[in-house]
Amino acid sequence: MGRVKLPIGPQHPALKEPENFTITLDGERVVDVDIRIGYTHRGIEKLMESRTYTQNLYLVERICGICSYAHVYNFTQNVEEILGIQIPKRAMYIRTLFLELERLHSHFLWLGVAGHEIGSTPCLCTPGRTGKSSKTFSK
């Protein structure tokens, strides 16, 4: 039997972001996978070139609606390192707390999405309520 190429994506219901996978099969055995990511390039780096650090915070926050704090944290951490700014230990603890809350929110959301994909809508609704409470806490 010859090799078969199975394309998945770039738009597929099981993929959160548009990626493209070309899987090469030899019978039922996977021989090769060609992964192409980056279909959602939004030109954020180019937009950031003409803005100040403060203006870029708002831009970075809008990269992803689910994990917006993680993007802002990474951006501010890099800016602080470039400028040689030392932040207090308390601020580091607070940032870690918010990152963990956002991580929990993301995991609850994906747990709900996984349940929804197998036909259980209550699985999607319950983690959403839990996630809202963690986001409210962070405000």
Secondary structure, DSSP 8 states (H G I E B T S, - for coil): --EEEEEE-SS-TT-SS--EEEEEEETTEEEEEEEE--TT---HHHHHHTS-HHHHHHHHHTS-SSSHHHHHHHHHHHHHHHHT----HHHHHHHHHHHHHHHHHHHHHHHHHHHHHTT-HHHHHHHHHHHHHHHHHH-
